[in-house]
Every structure is written in C-alpha cells, then in structure tokens.
C-alpha cells in the first residue's frame, strides 16, 4: 500500500468510526432522530474516501462523487433535524440530484476544473446553511453546536477561496492542495467530534434540569429552592420574603374527577404562577399542592418588604382563584398563604421555612384563602426558641413545660430539681448529637454554655425552703432563655464547601 493509499484509508476509517459512534447515541424521547442522518452521512463519506484506496477508474470516481454529495446533503438534513428547522425535503433532494448529475457529467468529460467549480458552487450553499442553523436557529445551543456551526462556515470559505485560486493563481492553488489534504480530515473530525459531544452536553443539561425541576409542573423543585434560599441568605443585604401557598379544596378535586384532572390543575396553576412571577424571583412546587415563592431584595425597611410581599401574595391568590376549564369541567380553587419576612443577616434556613409554614397553616385554620404573616402569630409561652429541627424543638417544649410546671407548683422537691437537671443534661447531649448529624453550626462556646448551666445546680441547696428553690428555678429559666437568644437561635446549617 502506497503512502497515498494509506492516507485515504486512514481518513476513511475516521469517518467510519464516527458513523459507528453514532449508534451509541440515544436521543431524547420524542426527538427528531437526527442521529440517523448523521450515521448515514458519515458512512457515505467513509465510502467516498475508501474508493481511492484502490486503483481509481471512472466508475470509482463517480461512486466517490455520489457518496461525497450524499455526505454533504445528508448533513444538511442532519442539521435541520438537530436544530428543529422545517426544510421542505424537495429542496435538499433537488440540490443533491442537480449536484450529482453535474458532477457525473464533468467526470464523463474529464473536465476536472469544472468538476471542482461545481463542488465549490454546491458545498458552500450546504455548509453555510448548516452553519446558520447551528449558530442562529437552534433554540438550545451548546458550546459544541457553536463549534460545529463555525467549522462549517470556515470550510465553506475555504472551498470558495480555493475555487477562486484555481482561476486567479493556479500555482497557489497547487500549493494549497497539500494543505487541503490536512484540512478535510481535520474538518470531518471536528464536526464528528463536536456533533456527538452536543448530544452529551444536551443530556447533561437535561439531567441537571430534571434534578432541579418538578417533573409535573416544570417549576423549580424543593432541592433547587433550598439552594436558592441558602444563596440569598448568604449574599443579600436587603429584606426578602418567603411565601408559602397551599391550595384549598384540592383533595376533593382528585376524589371527584380523578388524579389525571388533579394533575392538569396543578400544571395549569404552575403555568399561571410562572407567568405572574417576576423572572428574578424563585418559584417552586414543594410537593403535593404546596408552592413556595422566594422574594429577594424587596426593600431596605421591613414595612416596605411587608407591603411588597402582601401585594404579590394577593396577586398570586387572584391568579390561582381564576376558574380552570377542562372541557365540560369548570374547576376553581383558592389558596391559603403564609409569609415570613426575611431580615438582613438571617442565616437559619430551617427556622425561616418553619415560620412560613406555620403562618400558612394558621391561614388555613383561621379562614381558608387568607394571608398570614409569621410575625403576626401569637407567640408561644415557651422560653426556648423554635429552630425548625423537630426533635430539638420538641425537647425545648418539654423543658419549658417542666420549668413552668415547677414555677406554678406550690412546692418544689429535691426530686423535682434532680429531674430538671436530668432533663437539661439529656437535652444538651441530644442537641449536640443532632447538631453534629445535621451539620449545624454548634460552636465550642455553645457547648461550654451547656456546662455552665448544668454547673448552676451545684450552687443550690435542695434542702432549703421553697422560696429559695423557686427563686432558683426562676433564675434558671431566665438563664435558659438567655442561652436560647445567644446560642440556640443562631443554629443553622453549615454551608457546604464547593
């Protein structure tokens, strides 16, 4: 095998590899099956190079010309399918047929100059069309799509330039032939690699989107919402608001009309809400019939933030309440809303979510379809903070209940004090363990304060009169309240290092 034959064989194998690689691409369900045109085109291009491995005769030249044309116009169809461009099939088939007849005629006449000019007339048309589709018409362009588009534009210019050189400077044209032997393999490798990479990038984007998107409504899901909330708390200097929506009367819809209609209601509401929410705000479906809206930077004073949040919440209620019609069915739902105003410097995500959730359920309890701000809720009589971790909050309530019962009792026995000490010690150990498991930012100072509170029990003589013992419990309750303000309310999730 001569060096020239080895060259043609190598380039042919490159194109065969791309044709076979296309068999490993699985397009997204419902797509246009563009990969089939890709494989056919590259297999045809493999044949167009492979025929030159043998001793070339007129028949092989014609086969090479026809298969090369098949590659060119097959890739036009690939580009149209890949970019979702509706091209009348008669146009590429007509141009393909015209190019084939013209090339066969020039080969029969042994007129290689006109053969080259024919290619230089048809190839740029096809290549510019493909480049334009990938660069301008493809809706979701990946970096690889851009590389493919520019590769076709560049190759079209090379073909035109060489055709001009053939007429204006035959010597330069002869010199460029050597470079052309490098350019064509580089071109087919470039478009083959990046066209296949485009499918990979598209799949990666789809995975990311699906992992952050509610599959039914297309809204953000809980996972992305939590990330956006964390990002906002870490960076915003202004007030924000967390709005929770819960649909009133949604369950009866599923019971009466079936889950299919219920899903269609959620989809329609998702579309309406998305259209009504400013693009810079974060809307999500948290699950079931619960939605959340994170309003960012809505004022530098709390009164303005409350006004803006209520205005948007009322608009959302109006959007949700508008009747939905599905054929013979007319369905109407309302929404109960809870709003928590996020103050600058807030870091406790769990507490923020809990406050908004509590406000929403208060709206449902008071009057369905109402709006409740979390800071308007009646405050609990408990001294310790609700931080949003159910186990810790439950222990806080139990401790508060024990302290209040001791303060309200007529006598306080030594056993009461020992029971209180055991309860505090058990809670502190549990809180430290849960903070470690949940990656909360419990500090060494926080733990040290636990020990200081427990040390207070050694300073009390449980055999003293009830007045002194009651005084101690009162002092202890104030100390626990101080601990809550200084430490427990600051507990929040530790940001993950990228």
C-alpha positions, 0 to 999 in steps of 0.5 A, a space after each residue: 500500500 502506497 503512502 497515498 493509499 494509506 492516507 485515504 484509508 486512514 481518513 476513511 476509517 475516521 469517518 467510519 468510526 464516527 458513523 459507528 459512534 453514532 449508534 451509541 447515541 440515544 436521543 431524547 424521547 420524542 426527538 427528531 432522530 437526527 442521529 440517523 442522518 448523521 450515521 448515514 452521512 458519515 458512512 457515505 463519506 467513509 465510502 467516498 474516501 475508501 474508493 481511492 484506496 484502490 486503483 481509481 477508474 471512472 466508475 470509482 470516481 463517480 461512486 466517490 462523487 455520489 457518496 461525497 454529495 450524499 455526505 454533504 446533503 445528508 448533513 444538511 438534513 442532519 442539521 435541520 433535524 438537530 436544530 428543529 428547522 422545517 426544510 421542505 425535503 424537495 429542496 435538499 433532494 433537488 440540490 443533491 440530484 442537480 449536484 450529482 448529475 453535474 458532477 457525473 457529467 464533468 467526470 464523463 468529460 474529464 473536465 476536472 476544473 469544472 468538476 471542482 467549480 461545481 463542488 465549490 458552487 454546491 458545498 458552500 450553499 450546504 455548509 453555510 446553511 448548516 452553519 446558520 442553523 447551528 449558530 442562529 436557529 437552534 433554540 438550545 445551543 451548546 458550546 459544541 453546536 457553536 463549534 460545529 456551526 463555525 467549522 462549517 462556515 470556515 470550510 465553506 470559505 475555504 472551498 470558495 477561496 480555493 475555487 477562486 485560486 484555481 482561476 486567479 493563481 493556479 500555482 497557489 492553488 497547487 500549493 494549497 492542495 497539500 494543505 487541503 489534504 490536512 484540512 478535510 480530515 481535520 474538518 470531518 473530525 471536528 464536526 464528528 467530534 463536536 456533533 456527538 459531544 452536543 448530544 452529551 452536553 444536551 443530556 447533561 443539561 437535561 439531567 441537571 434540569 430534571 434534578 432541579 425541576 418538578 417533573 409535573 409542573 416544570 417549576 423549580 423543585 424543593 432541592 433547587 429552592 433550598 439552594 436558592 434560599 441558602 444563596 440569598 441568605 448568604 449574599 443579600 443585604 436587603 429584606 426578602 420574603 418567603 411565601 408559602 401557598 397551599 391550595 384549598 379544596 384540592 383533595 376533593 378535586 382528585 376524589 371527584 374527577 380523578 388524579 389525571 384532572 388533579 394533575 392538569 390543575 396543578 400544571 395549569 396553576 404552575 403555568 399561571 404562577 410562572 407567568 405572574 412571577 417576576 423572572 428574578 424571583 424563585 418559584 417552586 412546587 414543594 410537593 403535593 399542592 404546596 408552592 413556595 415563592 422566594 422574594 429577594 431584595 424587596 426593600 431596605 425597611 421591613 414595612 416596605 418588604 411587608 407591603 411588597 410581599 402582601 401585594 404579590 401574595 394577593 396577586 398570586 391568590 387572584 391568579 390561582 382563584 381564576 376558574 380552570 376549564 377542562 372541557 365540560 369541567 369548570 374547576 376553581 380553587 383558592 389558596 391559603 398563604 403564609 409569609 415570613 419576612 426575611 431580615 438582613 443577616 438571617 442565616 437559619 434556613 430551617 427556622 425561616 421555612 418553619 415560620 412560613 409554614 406555620 403562618 400558612 397553616 394558621 391561614 388555613 385554620 383561621 379562614 381558608 384563602 387568607 394571608 398570614 404573616 409569621 410575625 403576626 402569630 401569637 407567640 408561644 409561652 415557651 422560653 426556648 426558641 423554635 429552630 425548625 429541627 423537630 426533635 430539638 424543638 420538641 425537647 425545648 417544649 418539654 423543658 419549658 413545660 417542666 420549668 413552668 410546671 415547677 414555677 406554678 407548683 406550690 412546692 418544689 422537691 429535691 426530686 423535682 430539681 434532680 429531674 430538671 437537671 436530668 432533663 437539661 443534661 439529656 437535652 444538651 447531649 441530644 442537641 449536640 448529637 443532632 447538631 453534629 448529624 445535621 451539620 449545624 453550626 454548634 460552636 465550642 462556646 455553645 457547648 461550654 454554655 451547656 456546662 455552665 448551666 448544668 454547673 448552676 445546680 451545684 450552687 443550690 441547696 435542695 434542702 432549703 425552703 421553697 422560696 429559695 428553690 423557686 427563686 432558683 428555678 426562676 433564675 434558671 429559666 431566665 438563664 435558659 432563655 438567655 442561652 436560647 437568644 445567644 446560642 440556640 437561635 443562631 443554629 443553622 446549617 453549615 454551608 457546604 464547601 464547593 
